[in-house]
Amino acid sequence: MTASAWLVAAGSAAGAAVGLALLAPTRVLLRRHDADPRWCSTPVAAAAVALTAALCAALTWRQPHAAVLAAALCLAVVAAPLAIIDLAVQRLPDLLVVPCYAAVTATLATHVVYSGQWGVAVRAGLAAVGLGVAFLLIAIVADGQMGLGDVKLAGLIGLVVGGRGPTSVLAATLAAFALAAITGLVLILARRASMRTRRPFGPYLLAGALLVLLV
């Protein structure tokens, strides 16, 4: 195996290990909010771990910038648990979001200390504030269609994606809304939802960010 292949394999293994470690707290959070027991099943858990390992491997392969990669991996390991919890009970728990903020911030600070390059960290910080404020305004105007959990997750995504520049932040945001709109249209046409049905937005935010990081 080449050095890059070993790195991708290491990323996948690390993702699987963290994914396994997060299964227990994810199940605790689901049970605390009386989620359908099917969300705690073995197939869902296996899919979450496999997805986390695949995301970490793909990000390691695609991201050449060390600081952006480290931040992206922090998001990738909580993406599946957050998506599952939001789909199950429409919550994005601080127990997962706040430590991810801390990990990404520490990653960016370490990059600045060792490289002396402030650009990535400054762009990430500005994106986090900008996207967080934008989603807070949307939450206020949207009359309950978006919660504070979405606002905090949007800030986290700005922190992770922002290191790549404002274009990536805009692309991630537009991708999230596009995915939400397409899914909503499909559900309405299938008569599984209506225009007034409240649906979790967290999975779309995560998907939009990860798509941009992978592309």
MDTraj code that builds the backbone (N, CA, C; nanometers):
import mdtraj as md
import numpy as np

residues = "MET THR ALA SER ALA TRP LEU VAL ALA ALA GLY SER ALA ALA GLY ALA ALA VAL GLY LEU ALA LEU LEU ALA PRO THR ARG VAL LEU LEU ARG ARG HIS ASP ALA ASP PRO ARG TRP CYS SER THR PRO VAL ALA ALA ALA ALA VAL ALA LEU THR ALA ALA LEU CYS ALA ALA LEU THR TRP ARG GLN PRO HIS ALA ALA VAL LEU ALA ALA ALA LEU CYS LEU ALA VAL VAL ALA ALA PRO LEU ALA ILE ILE ASP LEU ALA VAL GLN ARG LEU PRO ASP LEU LEU VAL VAL PRO CYS TYR ALA ALA VAL THR ALA THR LEU ALA THR HIS VAL VAL TYR SER GLY GLN TRP GLY VAL ALA VAL ARG ALA GLY LEU ALA ALA VAL GLY LEU GLY VAL ALA PHE LEU LEU ILE ALA ILE VAL ALA ASP GLY GLN MET GLY LEU GLY ASP VAL LYS LEU ALA GLY LEU ILE GLY LEU VAL VAL GLY GLY ARG GLY PRO THR SER VAL LEU ALA ALA THR LEU ALA ALA PHE ALA LEU ALA ALA ILE THR GLY LEU VAL LEU ILE LEU ALA ARG ARG ALA SER MET ARG THR ARG ARG PRO PHE GLY PRO TYR LEU LEU ALA GLY ALA LEU LEU VAL LEU LEU VAL".split()
xyz = np.array([
    [0.0833, -0.1203, 0.0000],
    [0.0000, 0.0000, 0.0000],
    [0.0867, 0.1252, 0.0000],
    [0.0418, 0.2297, -0.0727],
    [0.1125, 0.3568, -0.0723],
    [0.0828, 0.4306, 0.0580],
    [0.1603, 0.5391, 0.0805],
    [0.1397, 0.6171, 0.2024],
    [-0.0019, 0.6730, 0.2085],
    [-0.0545, 0.7220, 0.0932],
    [-0.1896, 0.7774, 0.0918],
    [-0.2944, 0.6705, 0.1204],
    [-0.2705, 0.5485, 0.0698],
    [-0.3645, 0.4397, 0.0958],
    [-0.3663, 0.4043, 0.2443],
    [-0.2490, 0.4042, 0.3066],
    [-0.2422, 0.3790, 0.4499],
    [-0.3164, 0.4880, 0.5276],
    [-0.3055, 0.6120, 0.4813],
    [-0.3717, 0.7234, 0.5486],
    [-0.5234, 0.7098, 0.5393],
    [-0.5719, 0.6716, 0.4211],
    [-0.7159, 0.6517, 0.4031],
    [-0.7651, 0.5372, 0.4915],
    [-0.6880, 0.4283, 0.4963],
    [-0.7254, 0.3152, 0.5806],
    [-0.7286, 0.3554, 0.7275],
    [-0.6313, 0.4366, 0.7680],
    [-0.6282, 0.4837, 0.9066],
    [-0.7490, 0.5726, 0.9362],
    [-0.7854, 0.6581, 0.8404],
    [-0.9031, 0.7431, 0.8580],
    [-1.0299, 0.6615, 0.8730],
    [-1.0423, 0.5569, 0.7907],
    [-1.1592, 0.4698, 0.7983],
    [-1.1650, 0.3971, 0.9325],
    [-1.0516, 0.3451, 0.9776],
    [-1.0469, 0.2725, 1.1044],
    [-1.0798, 0.3643, 1.2218],
    [-1.0254, 0.4867, 1.2175],
    [-1.0543, 0.5825, 1.3240],
    [-1.2023, 0.6197, 1.3251],
    [-1.2600, 0.6378, 1.2052],
    [-1.4018, 0.6695, 1.1965],
    [-1.4878, 0.5583, 1.2522],
    [-1.4534, 0.4340, 1.2201],
    [-1.5284, 0.3192, 1.2717],
    [-1.5181, 0.3113, 1.4240],
    [-1.3983, 0.3369, 1.4770],
    [-1.3776, 0.3298, 1.6221],
    [-1.4601, 0.4360, 1.6951],
    [-1.4571, 0.5586, 1.6438],
    [-1.5348, 0.6662, 1.7077],
    [-1.6847, 0.6398, 1.6898],
    [-1.7225, 0.5890, 1.5712],
    [-1.8628, 0.5558, 1.5483],
    [-1.9136, 0.4530, 1.6481],
    [-1.8329, 0.3516, 1.6758],
    [-1.8698, 0.2509, 1.7750],
    [-1.8809, 0.3126, 1.9141],
    [-1.7867, 0.4023, 1.9467],
    [-1.7878, 0.4647, 2.0785],
    [-1.9104, 0.5534, 2.0999],
    [-1.9633, 0.6100, 1.9905],
    [-2.0786, 0.7001, 2.0010],
    [-2.2130, 0.6274, 2.0001],
    [-2.2116, 0.4963, 1.9783],
    [-2.3375, 0.4224, 1.9755],
    [-2.4101, 0.4292, 2.1100],
    [-2.3367, 0.4101, 2.2181],
    [-2.3998, 0.4086, 2.3505],
    [-2.4651, 0.5432, 2.3850],
    [-2.3913, 0.6566, 2.3754],
    [-2.4583, 0.7839, 2.4055],
    [-2.5722, 0.8162, 2.3103],
    [-2.5607, 0.7734, 2.1844],
    [-2.6703, 0.7964, 2.0897],
    [-2.7960, 0.7234, 2.1346],
    [-2.7822, 0.5995, 2.1759],
    [-2.8969, 0.5221, 2.2225],
    [-2.9553, 0.5803, 2.3501],
    [-2.8684, 0.6288, 2.4382],
    [-2.9169, 0.6919, 2.5615],
    [-3.0019, 0.8135, 2.5289],
    [-2.9549, 0.8965, 2.4358],
    [-3.0291, 1.0160, 2.3964],
    [-3.1616, 0.9797, 2.3295],
    [-3.1612, 0.8772, 2.2469],
    [-3.2842, 0.8345, 2.1811],
    [-3.3863, 0.7852, 2.2831],
    [-3.3421, 0.7039, 2.3772],
    [-3.4348, 0.6508, 2.4783],
    [-3.4845, 0.7599, 2.5717],
    [-3.3977, 0.8566, 2.5992],
    [-3.4380, 0.9667, 2.6879],
    [-3.5556, 1.0438, 2.6296],
    [-3.5616, 1.0508, 2.4968],
    [-3.6693, 1.1256, 2.4309],
    [-3.7762, 1.0323, 2.3715],
    [-3.7799, 0.9082, 2.4222],
    [-3.8852, 0.8124, 2.3843],
    [-3.8931, 0.7891, 2.2335],
    [-3.7789, 0.7701, 2.1714],
    [-3.7761, 0.7427, 2.0275],
    [-3.8296, 0.6034, 1.9992],
    [-3.8751, 0.5838, 1.8764],
    [-3.9164, 0.4520, 1.8317],
    [-3.7987, 0.3547, 1.8514],
    [-3.8226, 0.2390, 1.9158],
    [-3.7132, 0.1436, 1.9419],
    [-3.6362, 0.1013, 1.8179],
    [-3.6976, 0.1124, 1.7004],
    [-3.6282, 0.0720, 1.5777],
    [-3.5042, 0.1575, 1.5517],
    [-3.5037, 0.2811, 1.6023],
    [-3.3869, 0.3672, 1.5832],
    [-3.2681, 0.3193, 1.6667],
    [-3.2937, 0.2343, 1.7659],
    [-3.1859, 0.1797, 1.8502],
    [-3.1447, 0.0396, 1.8071],
    [-3.1963, -0.0064, 1.6942],
    [-3.1727, -0.1440, 1.6512],
    [-3.0305, -0.1640, 1.5993],
    [-2.9916, -0.2899, 1.5914],
    [-2.8575, -0.3245, 1.5427],
    [-2.8344, -0.2814, 1.3972],
    [-2.9307, -0.3011, 1.3059],
    [-2.9080, -0.2557, 1.1677],
    [-2.8813, -0.1059, 1.1563],
    [-2.9540, -0.0257, 1.2328],
    [-2.9316, 0.1196, 1.2295],
    [-2.7931, 0.1523, 1.2834],
    [-2.7551, 0.0858, 1.3937],
    [-2.6223, 0.1084, 1.4525],
    [-2.5118, 0.0696, 1.3546],
    [-2.5281, -0.0447, 1.2889],
    [-2.4270, -0.0906, 1.1929],
    [-2.4157, 0.0068, 1.0760],
    [-2.5304, 0.0549, 1.0288],
    [-2.5293, 0.1509, 0.9183],
    [-2.4599, 0.2802, 0.9594],
    [-2.4812, 0.3252, 1.0835],
    [-2.4187, 0.4486, 1.1320],
    [-2.2670, 0.4343, 1.1378],
    [-2.2207, 0.3204, 1.1891],
    [-2.0757, 0.2983, 1.1990],
    [-2.0140, 0.2871, 1.0596],
    [-2.0804, 0.2147, 0.9707],
    [-2.0287, 0.1986, 0.8344],
    [-2.0238, 0.3332, 0.7616],
    [-2.1280, 0.4142, 0.7798],
    [-2.1314, 0.5457, 0.7152],
    [-2.0197, 0.6350, 0.7691],
    [-1.9984, 0.6322, 0.9002],
    [-1.8929, 0.7132, 0.9603],
    [-1.7555, 0.6720, 0.9082],
    [-1.7312, 0.5424, 0.9006],
    [-1.6029, 0.4937, 0.8485],
    [-1.5839, 0.5350, 0.7032],
    [-1.6902, 0.5234, 0.6225],
    [-1.6814, 0.5597, 0.4809],
    [-1.6571, 0.7094, 0.4633],
    [-1.7256, 0.7916, 0.5428],
    [-1.7072, 0.9363, 0.5336],
    [-1.5644, 0.9759, 0.5701],
    [-1.5126, 0.9174, 0.6779],
    [-1.3764, 0.9508, 0.7204],
    [-1.2736, 0.9078, 0.6158],
    [-1.2951, 0.7912, 0.5553],
    [-1.2039, 0.7453, 0.4502],
    [-1.2095, 0.8387, 0.3294],
    [-1.3306, 0.8742, 0.2869],
    [-1.3462, 0.9596, 0.1695],
    [-1.2891, 1.0988, 0.1936],
    [-1.3119, 1.1546, 0.3128],
    [-1.2587, 1.2874, 0.3441],
    [-1.1067, 1.2860, 0.3487],
    [-1.0503, 1.1804, 0.4055],
    [-0.9046, 1.1686, 0.4122],
    [-0.8446, 1.1623, 0.2720],
    [-0.9149, 1.0980, 0.1820],
    [-0.8687, 1.0859, 0.0437],
    [-0.8829, 1.2166, -0.0327],
    [-0.9918, 1.2919, -0.0047],
    [-1.0235, 1.4089, -0.0857],
    [-0.9648, 1.5393, -0.0347],
    [-0.9377, 1.5509, 0.0974],
    [-0.8984, 1.6790, 0.1543],
    [-0.7471, 1.6903, 0.1693],
    [-0.6806, 1.7724, 0.0892],
    [-0.5345, 1.7855, 0.0998],
    [-0.4906, 1.8779, 0.2127],
    [-0.5755, 1.9711, 0.2534],
    [-0.5377, 2.0687, 0.3548],
    [-0.5576, 2.0083, 0.4937],
    [-0.4507, 2.0008, 0.5724],
    [-0.4547, 1.9305, 0.7009],
    [-0.5575, 1.9901, 0.7973],
    [-0.5634, 2.1233, 0.8076],
    [-0.6545, 2.1866, 0.9020],
    [-0.8003, 2.1628, 0.8632],
    [-0.8304, 2.1777, 0.7339],
    [-0.9673, 2.1544, 0.6865],
    [-1.0043, 2.0079, 0.7044],
    [-0.9107, 1.9178, 0.6774],
    [-0.9370, 1.7752, 0.6942],
    [-0.9687, 1.7414, 0.8389],
    [-0.8879, 1.7913, 0.9311],
    [-0.9104, 1.7613, 1.0729],
    [-1.0466, 1.8118, 1.1186],
    [-1.0837, 1.9339, 1.0756],
    [-1.2141, 1.9887, 1.1106],
    [-1.3270, 1.9059, 1.0486],
    [-1.3066, 1.8651, 0.9232],
    [-1.4079, 1.7843, 0.8536],
    [-1.4286, 1.6495, 0.9220],
    [-1.3205, 1.5884, 0.9689],
    [-1.3319, 1.4594, 1.0372],
    [-1.4087, 1.4734, 1.1683],
    [-1.3898, 1.5854, 1.2370],
    [-1.4661, 1.6101, 1.3604],
    [-1.6165, 1.6115, 1.3318],
    [-1.6543, 1.6746, 1.2202],
    [-1.7956, 1.6785, 1.1822],
    [-1.8435, 1.5413, 1.1371],
    [-1.7598, 1.4700, 1.0633],
    [-1.8001, 1.3409, 1.0068],
    [-1.8355, 1.2388, 1.1147],
    [-1.7622, 1.2398, 1.2266],
    [-1.7857, 1.1365, 1.3270],
    [-1.9154, 1.1593, 1.4052],
    [-1.9668, 1.2833, 1.4044],
    [-2.0948, 1.3075, 1.4738],
    [-2.2114, 1.3169, 1.3769],
    [-2.1832, 1.3133, 1.2463],
    [-2.2885, 1.3333, 1.1465],
    [-2.3971, 1.2272, 1.1556],
    [-2.3593, 1.0998, 1.1568],
    [-2.4589, 0.9926, 1.1609],
    [-2.5403, 0.9949, 1.2900],
    [-2.4772, 1.0043, 1.4087],
    [-2.5576, 1.0125, 1.5311],
    [-2.6530, 1.1312, 1.5332],
    [-2.6051, 1.2485, 1.4902],
    [-2.6919, 1.3662, 1.4891],
    [-2.8092, 1.3485, 1.3932],
    [-2.7816, 1.2938, 1.2748],
    [-2.8877, 1.2734, 1.1764],
    [-2.9922, 1.1749, 1.2295],
    [-2.9471, 1.0661, 1.2913],
    [-3.0393, 0.9658, 1.3450],
    [-3.1279, 1.0263, 1.4536],
    [-3.0669, 1.0997, 1.5468],
    [-3.1439, 1.1589, 1.6565],
    [-3.2422, 1.2629, 1.6045],
    [-3.1994, 1.3438, 1.5081],
    [-3.2885, 1.4466, 1.4540],
    [-3.4040, 1.3837, 1.3774],
    [-3.3755, 1.2796, 1.3008],
    [-3.4835, 1.2107, 1.2290],
    [-3.5807, 1.1431, 1.3241],
    [-3.5279, 1.0894, 1.4340],
    [-3.6110, 1.0142, 1.5276],
    [-3.6947, 1.1040, 1.6180],
    [-3.6329, 1.2086, 1.6739],
    [-3.7030, 1.2900, 1.7745],
    [-3.6922, 1.4402, 1.7484],
    [-3.6395, 1.4787, 1.6326],
    [-3.6264, 1.6193, 1.5935],
    [-3.5507, 1.7005, 1.6982],
    [-3.4353, 1.6498, 1.7361],
    [-3.3466, 1.7200, 1.8282],
    [-3.2024, 1.7051, 1.7808],
    [-3.1229, 1.8075, 1.8106],
    [-2.9796, 1.8050, 1.7817],
    [-2.9085, 1.8327, 1.9143],
    [-2.8802, 1.7288, 1.9905],
    [-2.8352, 1.7461, 2.1296],
    [-2.6993, 1.8148, 2.1436],
    [-2.6933, 1.9033, 2.2445],
    [-2.5675, 1.9715, 2.2756],
    [-2.4580, 1.8732, 2.3147],
    [-2.4972, 1.7576, 2.3666],
    [-2.4003, 1.6571, 2.4089],
    [-2.3087, 1.6157, 2.2938],
    [-2.3562, 1.6251, 2.1707],
    [-2.2749, 1.5935, 2.0537],
    [-2.2234, 1.7187, 1.9835],
    [-2.3057, 1.8225, 1.9789],
    [-2.2692, 1.9429, 1.9027],
    [-2.1595, 2.0236, 1.9728],
    [-2.1742, 2.0447, 2.1031],
    [-2.0784, 2.1293, 2.1754],
    [-1.9369, 2.0706, 2.1755],
    [-1.9179, 1.9400, 2.2060],
    [-1.7818, 1.8852, 2.1974],
    [-1.7216, 1.8956, 2.0577],
    [-1.8069, 1.8873, 1.9551],
    [-1.7565, 1.9003, 1.8184],
    [-1.7074, 2.0429, 1.7931],
    [-1.7809, 2.1427, 1.8451],
    [-1.7346, 2.2815, 1.8387],
    [-1.5949, 2.2925, 1.9010],
    [-1.5805, 2.2340, 2.0203],
    [-1.4534, 2.2428, 2.0927],
    [-1.3411, 2.1753, 2.0152],
    [-1.3698, 2.0586, 1.9572],
    [-1.2676, 1.9849, 1.8825],
    [-1.2242, 2.0613, 1.7577],
    [-1.3201, 2.1178, 1.6853],
    [-1.2867, 2.1928, 1.5639],
    [-1.2087, 2.3193, 1.5993],
    [-1.2519, 2.3880, 1.7046],
    [-1.1810, 2.5090, 1.7480],
    [-1.0377, 2.4767, 1.7880],
    [-1.0180, 2.3673, 1.8621],
    [-0.8831, 2.3256, 1.9020],
    [-0.7981, 2.2911, 1.7804],
    [-0.8610, 2.2276, 1.6816],
    [-0.7897, 2.1929, 1.5586],
    [-0.7408, 2.3177, 1.4859],
    [-0.8289, 2.4161, 1.4724],
    [-0.7924, 2.5393, 1.4028],
    [-0.6871, 2.6178, 1.4812],
    [-0.7002, 2.6192, 1.6146],
    [-0.6015, 2.6893, 1.6967],
    [-0.4642, 2.6238, 1.6844],
    [-0.4628, 2.4905, 1.6828],
    [-0.3359, 2.4185, 1.6663],
    [-0.2719, 2.4505, 1.5319],
    [-0.3558, 2.4595, 1.4286],
    [-0.3046, 2.4938, 1.2959],
    [-0.2376, 2.6304, 1.2967],
    [-0.3017, 2.7271, 1.3627],
    [-0.2462, 2.8624, 1.3687],
    [-0.1140, 2.8628, 1.4440],
    [-0.1092, 2.7921, 1.5563],
    [0.0116, 2.7894, 1.6393],
    [0.1302, 2.7303, 1.5631],
    [0.1058, 2.6205, 1.4931],
    [0.2162, 2.5503, 1.4284],
    [0.2518, 2.6044, 1.2899],
    [0.1549, 2.6664, 1.2240],
    [0.1829, 2.7153, 1.0885],
    [0.1992, 2.8663, 1.0813],
    [0.1401, 2.9351, 1.1786],
    [0.1440, 3.0805, 1.1748],
    [0.0519, 3.1401, 1.0706],
    [-0.0288, 3.0558, 1.0050],
    [-0.1215, 3.1009, 0.9004],
    [-0.2616, 3.1179, 0.9618],
    [-0.3067, 3.2414, 0.9656],
    [-0.4348, 3.2733, 1.0282],
    [-0.5529, 3.2620, 0.9321],
    [-0.5245, 3.2528, 0.8026],
    [-0.6312, 3.2605, 0.7026],
    [-0.7435, 3.1608, 0.7234],
    [-0.7095, 3.0324, 0.7396],
    [-0.8115, 2.9289, 0.7541],
    [-0.8955, 2.9535, 0.8785],
    [-0.8301, 2.9840, 0.9911],
    [-0.9015, 3.0044, 1.1169],
    [-0.9922, 3.1271, 1.1111],
    [-0.9427, 3.2357, 1.0520],
    [-1.0238, 3.3580, 1.0426],
    [-1.1454, 3.3347, 0.9541],
    [-1.1254, 3.2706, 0.8387],
    [-1.2382, 3.2423, 0.7494],
    [-1.3405, 3.1530, 0.8194],
    [-1.2915, 3.0528, 0.8925],
    [-1.3817, 2.9607, 0.9618],
    [-1.4616, 3.0328, 1.0702],
    [-1.3946, 3.1182, 1.1472],
    [-1.4639, 3.1915, 1.2527],
    [-1.5707, 3.2851, 1.1981],
    [-1.5372, 3.3578, 1.0926],
    [-1.6339, 3.4488, 1.0311],
    [-1.7535, 3.3721, 0.9738],
    [-1.7254, 3.2569, 0.9121],
    [-1.8334, 3.1762, 0.8549],
    [-1.9244, 3.1220, 0.9640],
    [-1.8666, 3.0805, 1.0762],
    [-1.9466, 3.0281, 1.1870],
    [-2.0426, 3.1345, 1.2401],
    [-1.9897, 3.2551, 1.2617],
    [-2.0739, 3.3642, 1.3119],
    [-2.1798, 3.4018, 1.2086],
    [-2.1375, 3.4170, 1.0832],
    [-2.2305, 3.4578, 0.9786],
    [-2.3427, 3.3582, 0.9576],
    [-2.3082, 3.2299, 0.9491],
    [-2.4108, 3.1290, 0.9243],
    [-2.4997, 3.1111, 1.0471],
    [-2.4398, 3.1190, 1.1657],
    [-2.5194, 3.1085, 1.2875],
    [-2.6217, 3.2202, 1.2984],
    [-2.5794, 3.3432, 1.2708],
    [-2.6705, 3.4578, 1.2771],
    [-2.7784, 3.4457, 1.1702],
    [-2.7401, 3.4054, 1.0495],
    [-2.8374, 3.3906, 0.9407],
    [-2.9453, 3.2892, 0.9771],
    [-2.9052, 3.1766, 1.0338],
    [-3.0030, 3.0740, 1.0703],
    [-3.0849, 3.1148, 1.1920],
    [-3.0277, 3.1952, 1.2803],
    [-3.1060, 3.2464, 1.3926],
    [-3.2183, 3.3360, 1.3416],
    [-3.1877, 3.4196, 1.2436],
    [-3.2909, 3.5055, 1.1844],
    [-3.3977, 3.4218, 1.1142],
    [-3.3541, 3.3160, 1.0445],
    [-3.4502, 3.2268, 0.9790],
    [-3.5393, 3.1601, 1.0830],
    [-3.4802, 3.1164, 1.1940],
    [-3.5574, 3.0499, 1.2994],
    [-3.6612, 3.1442, 1.3590],
    [-3.6246, 3.2721, 1.3731],
    [-3.7185, 3.3703, 1.4280],
    [-3.8337, 3.3951, 1.3321],
    [-3.8000, 3.4054, 1.2033],
    [-3.9016, 3.4369, 1.1018],
    [-3.9854, 3.3144, 1.0659],
    [-3.9253, 3.1947, 1.0738],
    [-3.9901, 3.0739, 1.0222],
    [-4.0995, 3.0199, 1.1119],
    [-4.1243, 3.0821, 1.2265],
    [-4.2363, 3.0454, 1.3128],
    [-4.2355, 2.8973, 1.3512],
    [-4.1248, 2.8538, 1.4116],
    [-4.1180, 2.7183, 1.4643],
    [-4.0747, 2.6114, 1.3671],
    [-4.0524, 2.6473, 1.2408],
    [-4.0095, 2.5481, 1.1428],
    [-3.8615, 2.5134, 1.1558],
    [-3.7877, 2.5936, 1.2294],
    [-3.6460, 2.5679, 1.2514],
    [-3.6140, 2.6006, 1.3963],
    [-3.5391, 2.5118, 1.4633],
    [-3.5115, 2.5296, 1.6048],
    [-3.3709, 2.5794, 1.6324],
    [-3.3424, 2.6019, 1.7621],
    [-3.2108, 2.6495, 1.8015],
    [-3.1033, 2.5437, 1.7766],
    [-3.1434, 2.4169, 1.7771],
    [-3.0478, 2.3112, 1.7436],
    [-2.9946, 2.3278, 1.6022],
    [-3.0824, 2.3650, 1.5101],
    [-3.0406, 2.3905, 1.3721],
    [-2.9466, 2.5106, 1.3657],
    [-2.9755, 2.6121, 1.4468],
    [-2.8916, 2.7323, 1.4493],
    [-2.7503, 2.6968, 1.4950],
    [-2.7413, 2.6188, 1.6035],
    [-2.6091, 2.5801, 1.6552],
    [-2.5347, 2.4906, 1.5567],
    [-2.6082, 2.4010, 1.4912],
    [-2.5437, 2.3144, 1.3927],
    [-2.4960, 2.3964, 1.2730],
    [-2.5738, 2.4961, 1.2322],
    [-2.5326, 2.5814, 1.1206],
    [-2.4022, 2.6536, 1.1533],
    [-2.3896, 2.7030, 1.2778],
    [-2.2646, 2.7664, 1.3182],
    [-2.1476, 2.6703, 1.3134],
    [-2.1718, 2.5471, 1.3568],
    [-2.0668, 2.4442, 1.3524],
    [-2.0249, 2.4152, 1.2089],
    [-2.1215, 2.4056, 1.1205],
    [-2.0903, 2.3791, 0.9801],
    [-2.0133, 2.4954, 0.9184],
    [-2.0497, 2.6177, 0.9562],
    [-1.9728, 2.7330, 0.9106],
    [-1.8287, 2.7251, 0.9571],
    [-1.8081, 2.6793, 1.0807],
    [-1.6735, 2.6662, 1.1360],
    [-1.5928, 2.5611, 1.0604],
    [-1.6593, 2.4523, 1.0215],
    [-1.5904, 2.3435, 0.9519],
    [-1.5648, 2.3767, 0.8054],
    [-1.6674, 2.4227, 0.7363],
    [-1.6574, 2.4465, 0.5920],
    [-1.5926, 2.5816, 0.5613],
    [-1.6026, 2.6744, 0.6559],
    [-1.5561, 2.8102, 0.6310],
    [-1.4092, 2.8216, 0.5974],
    [-1.3281, 2.7264, 0.6429],
    [-1.1864, 2.7306, 0.6124],
    [-1.1569, 2.7239, 0.4642],
    [-1.2515, 2.6722, 0.3883],
    [-1.2336, 2.6625, 0.2432],
    [-1.2756, 2.7890, 0.1705],
    [-1.3389, 2.8810, 0.2436],
    [-1.3789, 3.0064, 0.1823],
    [-1.5293, 3.0233, 0.1743],
    [-1.5769, 3.1468, 0.1481],
    [-1.7201, 3.1768, 0.1464],
    [-1.7979, 3.1013, 0.0385],
    [-1.7329, 3.0712, -0.0731],
    [-1.8029, 2.9977, -0.1792],
    [-1.8465, 2.8606, -0.1306],
    [-1.7609, 2.7941, -0.0549],
    [-1.7946, 2.6617, -0.0032],
    [-1.9078, 2.6700, 0.0990],
    [-1.9065, 2.7751, 0.1808],
    [-2.0128, 2.7932, 0.2799],
    [-2.1465, 2.8138, 0.2093],
    [-2.1469, 2.8981, 0.1072],
    [-2.2695, 2.9227, 0.0308],
    [-2.3166, 2.7946, -0.0367],
    [-2.2237, 2.7197, -0.0956],
    [-2.2601, 2.5949, -0.1639],
    [-2.3194, 2.4942, -0.0665],
    [-2.2612, 2.4828, 0.0526],
    [-2.3122, 2.3889, 0.1530],
    [-2.4532, 2.4273, 0.1966],
    [-2.4759, 2.5568, 0.2140],
    [-2.6081, 2.6047, 0.2569],
    [-2.7128, 2.5808, 0.1483],
    [-2.6787, 2.6158, 0.0246],
    [-2.7727, 2.5951, -0.0863],
    [-2.8014, 2.4467, -0.1074],
    [-2.6985, 2.3639, -0.0919],
    [-2.7179, 2.2192, -0.1068],
    [-2.8139, 2.1673, -0.0013],
    [-2.8016, 2.2169, 0.1222],
    [-2.8909, 2.1734, 0.2295],
    [-3.0360, 2.2080, 0.1976],
    [-3.0603, 2.3319, 0.1552],
    [-3.1976, 2.3728, 0.1239],
    [-3.2504, 2.2988, 0.0006],
    [-3.1640, 2.2745, -0.0973],
    [-3.2065, 2.2012, -0.2172],
    [-3.2460, 2.0578, -0.1819],
    [-3.1645, 1.9911, -0.1011],
    [-3.1954, 1.8541, -0.0600],
    [-3.3248, 1.8493, 0.0204],
    [-3.3442, 1.9480, 0.1080],
    [-3.4670, 1.9530, 0.1873],
    [-3.5895, 1.9747, 0.0984],
    [-3.5749, 2.0634, -0.0001],
    [-3.6873, 2.0916, -0.0900],
    [-3.7226, 1.9702, -0.1748],
    [-3.6229, 1.9021, -0.2282],
    [-3.6469, 1.7834, -0.3114],
    [-3.7131, 1.6732, -0.2289],
    [-3.6605, 1.6490, -0.1094],
    [-3.7187, 1.5453, -0.0232],
    [-3.8618, 1.5807, 0.0151],
    [-3.8849, 1.7077, 0.0486],
    [-4.0196, 1.7510, 0.0843],
    [-4.1175, 1.7323, -0.0296],
    [-4.0747, 1.7648, -0.1511],
    [-4.1613, 1.7490, -0.2680],
    [-4.1960, 1.6023, -0.2901],
    [-4.0962, 1.5163, -0.2758],
    [-4.1202, 1.3722, -0.2928],
    [-4.2191, 1.3220, -0.1879],
    [-4.2043, 1.3644, -0.0627],
    [-4.2941, 1.3207, 0.0445],
    [-4.4364, 1.3716, 0.0221],
    [-4.4472, 1.4956, -0.0275],
    [-4.5804, 1.5511, -0.0544],
    [-4.6482, 1.4755, -0.1685],
    [-4.5728, 1.4487, -0.2750],
    [-4.6291, 1.3744, -0.3884],
    [-4.6681, 1.2320, -0.3485],
    [-4.5926, 1.1758, -0.2529],
    [-4.6243, 1.0407, -0.2043],
    [-4.7305, 1.0433, -0.0952],
    [-4.7780, 1.1639, -0.0620],
    [-4.8794, 1.1829, 0.0422],
    [-4.8324, 1.1319, 0.1781],
    [-4.7032, 1.1501, 0.2035],
    [-4.6462, 1.1145, 0.3332],
    [-4.6257, 1.2390, 0.4201],
    [-4.6510, 1.3558, 0.3616],
    [-4.6346, 1.4817, 0.4338],
    [-4.7164, 1.5894, 0.3627],
    [-4.7320, 1.7036, 0.4307],
    [-4.8004, 1.8185, 0.3712],
    [-4.7084, 1.9392, 0.3795],
    [-4.7539, 2.0523, 0.3268],
    [-4.6739, 2.1740, 0.3297],
    [-4.6487, 2.2198, 0.4737],
    [-4.7371, 2.1828, 0.5664],
    [-4.7245, 2.2271, 0.7052],
    [-4.6476, 2.1287, 0.7933],
    [-4.6146, 2.0138, 0.7389],
    [-4.5429, 1.9136, 0.8185],
    [-4.4040, 1.9641, 0.8549],
    [-4.3734, 1.9571, 0.9848],
    [-4.2402, 1.9986, 1.0283],
    [-4.1450, 1.8801, 1.0153],
    [-4.0370, 1.9021, 0.9421],
    [-3.9375, 1.7962, 0.9215],
    [-3.8020, 1.8412, 0.9743],
    [-3.7228, 1.7484, 1.0249],
    [-3.5897, 1.7848, 1.0756],
    [-3.5008, 1.8373, 0.9633],
    [-3.4279, 1.9442, 0.9927],
    [-3.3410, 2.0048, 0.8913],
    [-3.1949, 1.9665, 0.9110],
    [-3.1617, 1.9147, 1.0294],
    [-3.0233, 1.8797, 1.0590],
    [-2.9590, 1.7861, 0.9584],
    [-3.0258, 1.6766, 0.9196],
    [-2.9643, 1.5857, 0.8224],
    [-2.9288, 1.6528, 0.6905],
    [-3.0096, 1.7497, 0.6482],
    [-2.9811, 1.8193, 0.5229],
    [-2.8608, 1.9126, 0.5385],
    [-2.8518, 1.9788, 0.6532],
    [-2.7358, 2.0627, 0.6795],
    [-2.6071, 1.9803, 0.6773],
    [-2.6119, 1.8665, 0.7425],
    [-2.4950, 1.7781, 0.7470],
    [-2.4606, 1.7259, 0.6081],
    [-2.5622, 1.6839, 0.5346],
    [-2.5388, 1.6298, 0.4003],
    [-2.4809, 1.7351, 0.3078],
    [-2.5353, 1.8575, 0.3139],
    [-2.4846, 1.9653, 0.2287],
    [-2.3389, 1.9970, 0.2576],
    [-2.3032, 2.0029, 0.3864],
    [-2.1658, 2.0323, 0.4241],
    [-2.0708, 1.9219, 0.3794],
    [-2.1096, 1.7965, 0.4031],
    [-2.0231, 1.6857, 0.3688],
    [-2.0066, 1.6713, 0.2163],
    [-2.1129, 1.7005, 0.1435],
    [-2.1020, 1.6966, -0.0033],
    [-1.9989, 1.7975, -0.0524],
    [-2.0035, 1.9179, 0.0015],
    [-1.9087, 2.0213, -0.0388],
    [-1.7666, 1.9818, 0.0005],
    [-1.7498, 1.9271, 0.1199],
    [-1.6168, 1.8864, 0.1651],
    [-1.5612, 1.7730, 0.0799],
    [-1.6493, 1.6876, 0.0310],
    [-1.6048, 1.5751, -0.0520],
    [-1.5778, 1.6170, -0.1967],
    [-1.6485, 1.7179, -0.2417],
    [-1.6314, 1.7639, -0.3807],
    [-1.5199, 1.8673, -0.3898],
])
top = md.Topology()
chain = top.add_chain()
for i, resn in enumerate(residues, 1):
    res = top.add_residue(resn, chain, resSeq=i)
    for name in ("N", "CA", "C"):
        top.add_atom(name, md.element.get_by_symbol(name[0]), res)
traj = md.Trajectory(xyz[None], top)
